[in-house]
């Protein structure tokens, strides 16, 4: 099922969610005078699936912040911006969420308990992958090194 979204109920959506390109930019596919979805809005649309909340409302801002804090604790930001040729990460906060009150998608909503279970599955899978990856590394390391009174050395 494709992810569908709507920002019709976002206050000042034309300025909050969109920008108008001032010149053509072939690298990004922008054409002067055309309107494009802002990266901040696009990232929030996709985050509705990750955090398990299909809309941003006044009533669920605290839940969004709770879940975003967990998301950011184990994975990086979902968006970057280029400032004078340098890329920097963008993290959503209460202000960016409040600007987007009214955004909704068809991603569906899960309870906090279901969200916790999802996060624990992700953490378990990531940890299991690390254990598998390092099993070979550890075997290889011990074949090429030995412990001495000066610490590990190559043999």
Secondary structure, DSSP 4 states (H G I P E B T S, - for coil): ----EE-TTSTTHHHHTEEE-SS-BTTTTB-TT-EEE-HHHHHHHHHHHHHT--B--GGGHHHHHHHHHHHHHHS--SEEEEETTEEEEE---HHHHHHTTT-EESS----HHHHHHHHHHHHHHHHHHHHHHHHHHHHHHHHHEEEETTEEEE-
